[in-house]
Amino acid sequence: MNHAISSGSGAASRLPCSRMLLLVSATLLYFFANIQRVAIPGAIFDLLQADLHLSAPRVTALGSSFMYVYALNQLTIGVLINRYGGRRVIAAGGLLFCAGSLLFPCSASPFWLYFSRGLTGLGASAIYLSLIDEIIRSCRKNYTIAISLAIMAGYAGGIVANAPFVAGVHLLGWQSLLKLIAALSVGCYLCFLVAGTGDETTSSIRISGVFTTFRRVLARRHNRELFLFSGINFGLYYVLQTVIGKKFLEDFCHFESEPAAWILSLMGAISALSCVLFALLSRLTGNRRRIFCQAAGIVCAVVFTLVTLLLAFDLRCAGMIAGLFCLLALTASTSSITIPLLHETNPPELAGTAVCFMNFSFYLAVAIFGNAVGFLLNLYPPEQSGGIRIYPRDSYLAVFLTLSFFSYVVLKYSLRMRETMGRPFDSDAPERHDRF
């Protein structure tokens, strides 16, 4: 399959107003998509449970229903962009995203809650790669800066989805706030449609041999090991940020809602900055890749082991646990390392598809861990306090024992990553890891 980002036609150094409006409105859609992805259920776990009368597995399933659809669509979105162009894919995905965003706060039955979250995830999954495609077509000379600004807007959405979102919930209520966010998303989407009217420039690449390309990507052992390393590493961090981290800080560490939310927002900010920091350090160390993967594996195993030990001995060291969460955020986002590593260990015709598979592994891991966390929390009956369910230490010990096991899987595969030193893929070099 061709790379997920098409080259498109050239653009003038000064963008017309319509094209600028299209990019800004698409970037804002990406910002709101990240709020939807991060805030539910983690930021309002207790409120969703109390108002909708849901068990822990059903609350965590609100996040998983978004993540499963989001993950699966990563395998197809690059094909759609290559065939129809980023603008058309955003136009279709944005409509679904806005519809799901509007439907969720108006829903009461479990079916409509999960359906709306899946619909929101389906639409949101179309935005990021499509936005990158449009930026590259429009900003041929300065696209690196434009892409970095778009990515930072996405990270900003994740930061807003915790402490600022919780503050908004206290002011408006969670349903009213989500309706407001949905209305703003619709406004951005309409601006995008207006800006894109009459823009017929699009890709016309016909896709063939997609499944053959998928098979070739998965046939490479290093690819499979990298997907396991990066997917589980990101999933362990993101299930804390989007599902259970805030609830755990409140139940076990006795944080109030706002301080717990600020810790989660700080984690998002650290993750954003570390992604840039890793890229800079990699360049300063001669384009090394493996050492940063190994650092991520070690940090992941250490953090989850220490939190599990604190739970086992019932040591409610709130400051230490918050610090460990922030340390985990420092090595959670390794895309600035693993994307170049995929390009340097795969032939050019496979690199784009390999990146799509890596994105798929990210969110599939989050969805699976989210479901598992909900089930494990429900192993022991919670206490009731003012209509809020407070889960006991034993429930969280079961959760973190499970997550700790997978942290050692991350460590194992981080040690197997190759060192490329930034060298481009060599088609003459033998593929030594071609079997399970």
Salt bridges, closest charged atoms under 4 A:
ASP46 OD1 - LYS247 NZ 2.35
GLU134 OE1 - ARG19 NH1 2.48
GLU134 OE1 - ARG137 NH2 2.91
ASP199 OD2 - ARG19 NH2 2.05
GLU200 OE1 - ARG88 NH2 3.38
GLU225 OE2 - ARG221 NE 3.03
GLU225 OE2 - ARG416 NH1 2.98
GLU250 OE2 - LYS246 NZ 2.63
ASP251 OD2 - LYS247 NZ 3.39
GLU258 OE2 - HIS170 ND1 2.87
ASP314 OD1 - ARG316 NH2 3.17
GLU344 OE2 - ARG289 NH2 2.58
GLU349 OE2 - ARG216 NH2 3.15
ASP394 OD1 - ARG393 NH2 3.31
GLU431 OE1 - ARG220 NH2 2.63
GLU431 OE2 - ARG418 NH2 2.83
